[in-house]
C-alpha cells in the first residue's frame, strides 16, 4: 500500500475531502461516487468544477474514512478510474 502518515496526522473516523481531477466527461462524478460507494457506502453529493477551457473536471467528495488504510485504498481505487489524472 502507500507509505503515508495519515495515522499520525488525523484521528479516525474522519470526514475527509477527496479531489479527483480528470478529463471532462459527463459521467466522471457518477464514476467517482460509484467507486466511493464500494468502499464507504453512503449518500454523496460531490461538487464539480470545470476548468477554464472545459478540458477537465474537478470532483470534490467528502467521505467518512475509518483508518489510514481506508484513505489509502480510496486514493488507489479513485486513481484507477478511466480519465482520472490526479487524486488529491
C-alpha positions as CSV (number, residue, x, y, z in Angstrom):
1,X,0.0,0.0,0.0
2,X,1.0,3.6,0.1
3,X,3.6,4.9,2.6
4,X,1.6,7.8,4.2
5,X,1.4,9.4,7.6
6,X,-2.4,9.8,7.8
7,X,-2.5,7.9,11.1
8,X,-0.1,10.4,12.6
9,X,-1.9,13.5,11.3
10,X,-5.5,12.5,11.7
11,X,-7.9,10.9,14.1
12,X,-10.4,8.3,12.8
13,X,-13.2,8.2,11.9
14,X,-12.7,11.5,9.9
15,X,-14.7,13.3,7.2
16,X,-12.0,13.5,4.5
17,X,-12.3,15.5,1.2
18,X,-11.0,13.8,-1.9
19,X,-10.5,15.9,-5.0
20,X,-10.5,13.9,-8.3
21,X,-9.2,15.7,-11.4
22,X,-10.0,14.1,-14.7
23,X,-10.8,14.6,-18.3
24,X,-14.1,16.4,-18.8
25,X,-16.9,13.8,-19.1
26,X,-20.5,13.9,-18.1
27,X,-20.2,10.6,-16.1
28,X,-17.0,11.4,-14.2
29,X,-18.8,12.4,-11.0
30,X,-21.0,9.3,-11.2
31,X,-18.0,7.0,-11.6
32,X,-16.3,8.7,-8.6
33,X,-19.4,8.1,-6.4
34,X,-19.6,4.5,-7.6
35,X,-16.0,3.8,-6.5
36,X,-16.5,5.6,-3.2
37,X,-19.8,3.6,-2.6
38,X,-17.8,0.3,-2.9
39,X,-15.5,1.3,0.0
40,X,-17.7,3.6,2.0
41,X,-21.4,3.2,1.4
42,X,-23.5,6.3,1.9
43,X,-25.3,9.2,0.3
44,X,-22.9,11.5,-1.5
45,X,-23.3,14.9,-3.2
46,X,-20.0,15.7,-4.9
47,X,-19.3,19.1,-6.2
48,X,-18.0,19.6,-9.7
49,X,-15.8,22.4,-11.1
50,X,-15.0,22.8,-14.8
51,X,-11.6,24.1,-15.9
52,X,-11.4,27.4,-17.7
53,X,-11.0,25.7,-21.1
54,X,-13.5,23.0,-20.2
55,X,-10.9,20.3,-20.7
56,X,-11.0,18.9,-17.1
57,X,-13.5,18.4,-14.3
58,X,-12.6,18.6,-10.6
59,X,-14.8,16.5,-8.4
60,X,-14.7,17.0,-4.7
61,X,-16.3,14.4,-2.5
62,X,-16.3,14.2,1.3
63,X,-16.0,10.7,2.7
64,X,-16.0,9.4,6.3
65,X,-12.8,7.3,6.5
66,X,-12.2,4.8,9.2
67,X,-8.4,4.3,9.1
68,X,-5.2,5.2,7.3
69,X,-5.7,2.1,5.2
70,X,-9.2,3.2,4.2
71,X,-7.8,6.6,2.9
72,X,-5.0,4.8,1.0
73,X,-7.4,2.3,-0.6
74,X,-9.7,5.1,-1.8
75,X,-6.7,7.0,-3.3
76,X,-5.6,4.0,-5.2
77,X,-9.1,3.0,-6.4
78,X,-10.1,6.5,-7.4
79,X,-6.9,6.9,-9.4
80,X,-7.9,3.8,-11.4
81,X,-11.0,5.5,-12.9
82,X,-10.6,5.9,-16.6
83,X,-9.7,9.5,-17.5
84,X,-8.6,10.5,-14.0
85,X,-5.3,12.5,-14.0
86,X,-4.9,13.2,-10.2
87,X,-6.4,12.4,-6.9
88,X,-5.7,15.0,-4.2
